[in-house]
Amino acid sequence: MCAVARLAVPAARFLVIEDSVRGLCAAKAAGLACGVIPSGLTAGGSFGAADAARPDLAPRPRACSRAAEDGSSPRRRATEHR
């Protein structure tokens, strides 16, 4: 929370990225959103409290990229209706 206070940015604007259950717990205890990308050492952890999780830092599958290119992604459709 020290960093949140020093930056004078609302806590709701932060996303903590962690690789351990301890880090996830600390972020959630501070009231911050937390995404998890486990490391080889923490892959067996219980990350159910995470707001988002990815198995690794690999690029998204090609199918996701294609959806963004052809306009079928939900984000693109949402911005077209504004």
Summary of the structure (lengths in Angstrom):
residues: 82
radius of gyration: 16.2
end to end distance: 35.3
largest distance: 44.6
contacts: 166
relative contact order: 0.13
helix: 40%
strand: 12%
